[in-house]
Amino acid sequence: MGPIILIALGVMFLLQEFVPEWGFSRTWPVLLMLVGVVKLLDSFPPPRPPEGPRI
């Protein structure tokens, strides 16, 4: 989850440079939602591999 947060922070700061109206004070909820979505996706168990035929 750490790399996703770093990428999101980098994108937010980069957008702030190109779009002055885009400020971190207005977009920090996006980062919180991103963390929540990643946590939610991590809570699902990985798919089990299919079992082969039993002999």
ABEGO torsion letter per residue (X at the ends): XAAAAAAAAAAAAAAAAABAABBAAAAAAAAAAAAAAAAAAAABBBBBBBBBBBX
